[in-house]
Amino acid sequence: MRLATFNILHGRSTVDDRVDVDRFADAVRSLDADVLALQEVDRDQPRSHRADLTAVAAEAAGAADHRFVATLVGEPGVWSAPTGEHQPGQAAYGIAIVSRYPVLGWRTVIMPPPRTRIPVRFPGSRLPTLVRDEPRAALVATVQAPAGRATVVCAHLTFVPGRNLTQLVRLTRSLAADTPHGEPVMLLGDLNVDAPQAARASGWHPLATAHTFPVESPARQLDHVLAHGPVRATGPAHAVDTGLSDHRALVVQVALGGEHHASPTRSHAADEDRAPAAPSRDAE
């Protein structure tokens, strides 16, 4: 099965600073993923033409199932925490999974933000800035793949150093404990931690190794595919510049069953993709 994770920056391109829904659909089609995890997804937002970007991705991928989970509701500047998974009738922002395989069950893991602001030292700043973190969540899907059942998880963890590792440890422990013995689990998403930290903190094996951020000249891997149980990569990962977002999409082919391989080598194809020249924002 072909897996992909993509922080889509609500479908915006850093080249022309526009959201084009058709261009977003083309980007999803180009990834050709059987299961696609999306972060920073808009639904009914003016900045993305009030489109349901999860539904757009599902149609483009030829998906059998898809689901969106709101982590924030309202519009930028007046965000609030959601009170339910779907938040019908409200503009929202969150994460999603799009699957060509039937999904047997869904559940959501909520990661509430701290009640107070947190001091964070940003690159180039001598003093920390007090920031208010947003709610985080993980969307868990039990997928009926051709080779058997598998759990696929989409997450977008906090950018706050240290707290992102705490979220990762708690999430992976919970997932391992709640998954039937012998069933593979794959965690996809923007974890906002570098590759060595992600593997070390979670204890899970990486299926995809490639720099994904910033899009025009990737120097860090913030986006990951981590696995627990019998699943292995069958080739090197690719970090794909779709022409959208400040992240590259991360794509890898995997097989269920058997012993997992060591972390695959970084694909040089990642460096051959088109690279926009626009400056990126900080990781989110």
Residue pairs with C-beta under 8 A, 6 or more apart in sequence:
1 34
1 35
1 101
1 145
1 146
1 147
1 150
1 253
1 254
1 255
1 256
2 32
2 33
2 34
2 35
2 251
2 252
2 253
2 254
3 33
3 34
3 35
3 36
3 37
3 152
3 186
3 188
3 207
3 208
3 225
3 251
3 252
3 253
3 254
4 31
4 33
4 35
4 36
4 37
4 188
4 249
4 250
4 251
4 252
5 36
5 37
5 38
5 39
5 154
5 188
5 189
5 190
5 223
5 224
5 225
5 249
5 250
6 27
6 31
6 36
6 37
6 38
6 39
6 223
6 242
6 245
6 247
6 249
6 250
7 38
7 39
7 40
7 156
7 189
7 190
7 222
7 223
7 245
7 246
7 247
8 24
8 27
8 38
8 39
8 40
8 41
8 53
8 244
8 245
9 40
9 244
9 245
9 246
9 247
10 19
10 40
10 41
10 42
10 45
10 47
10 48
10 53
10 93
11 19
11 20
11 21
11 23
11 24
11 42
11 48
11 51
11 53
11 244
11 245
12 18
12 19
12 47
12 48
12 244
12 245
13 19
13 20
13 23
13 243
13 244
13 245
13 276
14 215
14 216
14 245
14 246
14 276
14 278
14 279
14 280
15 243
15 276
15 277
15 278
17 278
19 47
19 48
19 49
21 48
21 49
21 51
21 53
21 56
23 243
23 244
24 53
24 56
24 57
24 60
24 244
25 56
25 57
25 59
25 60
26 60
27 242
27 243
27 244
27 249
28 36
28 56
28 57
28 60
28 61
28 98
29 60
29 61
30 240
30 242
31 240
31 242
31 249
31 251
33 61
33 98
33 251
34 99
34 100
34 101
34 145
35 97
35 98
35 99
35 100
35 101
35 141
35 143
35 152
35 188
36 57
36 61
36 97
36 98
36 99
37 95
37 96
37 97
37 152
37 153
37 154
37 188
37 189
38 53
38 54
38 57
38 95
38 96
38 97
38 98
38 154
39 95
39 154
39 155
39 156
39 189
39 190
40 93
40 156
40 190
40 245
40 284
41 53
41 54
41 68
41 93
41 94
41 95
41 96
42 48
42 51
42 53
42 91
42 92
42 93
43 51
43 52
43 53
43 54
43 68
43 70
43 91
43 92
43 93
43 94
44 50
44 51
44 52
44 90
44 91
44 92
45 75
45 76
45 91
45 92
45 93
46 75
46 91
47 76
50 91
52 68
53 96
54 66
54 67
54 68
54 96
54 98
55 66
57 63
57 66
57 96
57 98
58 66
58 98
61 98
61 100
62 100
63 98
63 99
63 100
64 99
64 100
64 101
64 102
64 103
65 98
65 99
65 101
65 102
65 103
65 141
66 96
66 97
66 98
66 99
67 85
67 96
67 97
67 103
67 106
67 139
67 141
68 86
68 92
68 94
68 95
68 96
69 85
69 94
69 95
69 96
69 108
69 137
69 139
70 82
70 84
70 85
70 86
70 87
70 90
70 92
70 93
70 94
71 82
71 93
71 94
71 95
71 134
71 135
71 136
71 137
71 156
72 79
72 80
72 81
72 82
72 92
72 93
72 94
72 134
72 135
73 79
73 80
73 81
73 82
73 83
73 87
73 90
73 91
73 92
73 93
74 80
74 90
74 91
74 92
75 91
79 93
79 134
81 112
81 113
81 135
82 92
82 94
82 135
85 108
94 137
95 137
95 138
95 139
95 154
95 155
95 156
95 189
96 139
96 154
97 103
97 139
97 141
97 152
97 154
99 141
99 143
99 152
101 143
101 144
101 145
101 146
102 143
102 144
103 141
103 142
103 143
103 144
104 142
104 143
104 144
104 149
105 141
105 142
106 139
106 140
106 141
106 142
107 140
108 137
108 138
108 139
108 140
109 137
109 138
109 140
109 171
109 174
110 135
110 137
111 135
111 136
111 137
111 138
111 157
111 158
111 167
111 170
111 171
112 135
113 132
113 133
113 134
113 135
113 136
113 158
114 133
114 163
117 130
117 131
117 132
118 130
118 131
118 132
118 133
118 160
118 163
119 128
119 129
119 130
119 131
120 128
120 129
120 130
120 131
120 159
120 160
120 161
121 127
121 128
121 129
122 129
122 282
123 282
131 160
133 158
133 160
133 163
134 158
136 155
136 156
136 157
136 158
136 167
137 155
137 156
138 153
138 154
138 155
138 171
138 187
138 189
139 153
139 154
139 155
140 151
140 152
140 153
140 175
141 151
141 152
141 153
141 154
142 149
142 150
142 151
143 149
143 150
143 151
143 152
145 256
147 255
147 256
147 257
148 183
148 256
148 257
149 183
150 183
150 184
150 185
150 186
150 231
150 256
151 175
151 179
151 183
151 184
151 185
151 186
152 185
152 186
152 188
153 171
153 175
153 185
153 186
153 187
153 188
153 189
154 188
154 189
155 171
155 187
155 188
155 189
155 190
155 191
156 189
156 190
156 192
157 164
157 167
157 168
157 171
157 189
157 190
157 191
157 192
157 193
158 164
158 167
158 192
159 192
159 282
159 283
159 284
164 191
164 192
164 193
165 193
165 197
165 201
168 191
168 193
168 198
168 201
168 202
169 201
169 202
171 187
172 187
172 202
172 203
172 204
172 226
172 228
175 185
175 187
175 228
176 185
176 228
179 185
179 228
179 229
182 229
182 230
183 229
184 227
184 228
184 229
184 230
184 231
184 256
185 227
185 228
185 229
186 207
186 225
186 226
186 227
186 228
186 231
186 254
187 202
187 204
187 224
187 225
187 226
187 227
187 228
188 224
188 225
189 223
189 224
190 222
190 223
190 247
190 283
191 198
191 222
191 223
191 224
192 222
192 283
192 284
193 201
193 222
194 220
194 221
194 222
195 206
195 209
195 221
195 224
198 206
198 224
198 226
199 205
199 206
199 226
199 263
202 226
204 226
204 227
204 228
205 226
205 227
205 228
205 260
205 262
205 263
206 224
206 225
206 226
206 227
206 263
206 264
207 225
207 226
207 227
207 231
207 232
207 233
207 237
207 252
207 254
207 260
207 264
208 224
208 225
208 233
208 237
208 250
208 251
208 252
208 264
209 221
209 236
209 237
209 263
209 264
209 265
209 266
210 218
210 221
210 236
210 237
210 238
210 239
210 248
210 250
210 266
210 267
210 270
211 218
211 219
211 220
211 221
211 239
211 248
211 266
211 270
212 218
212 220
212 221
212 222
212 223
212 239
212 247
212 248
212 249
212 250
213 219
213 220
213 221
213 222
213 223
213 246
213 247
213 248
213 280
213 283
214 246
214 247
214 279
214 280
215 241
215 245
215 246
215 247
215 248
215 275
215 276
215 280
216 275
216 276
216 277
216 278
216 279
216 280
217 275
218 239
218 248
218 270
220 283
221 250
222 247
222 283
223 247
223 248
223 249
223 250
224 250
225 237
225 250
225 252
225 254
227 254
227 260
230 256
230 257
230 258
230 259
230 260
231 254
231 255
231 256
231 257
231 260
232 254
232 255
232 258
232 259
232 260
232 261
233 252
233 253
233 254
233 260
233 261
233 264
234 253
234 254
234 255
235 252
235 253
235 264
236 252
236 264
236 265
236 266
236 267
236 269
237 250
237 251
237 252
237 264
237 266
237 267
237 270
238 250
238 251
238 252
238 267
238 269
238 270
239 248
239 249
239 250
239 251
239 267
239 270
239 273
240 248
240 249
240 250
240 251
240 270
240 273
241 248
241 273
241 274
241 275
241 276
242 248
242 249
243 274
243 276
246 280
246 281
248 270
248 273
252 264
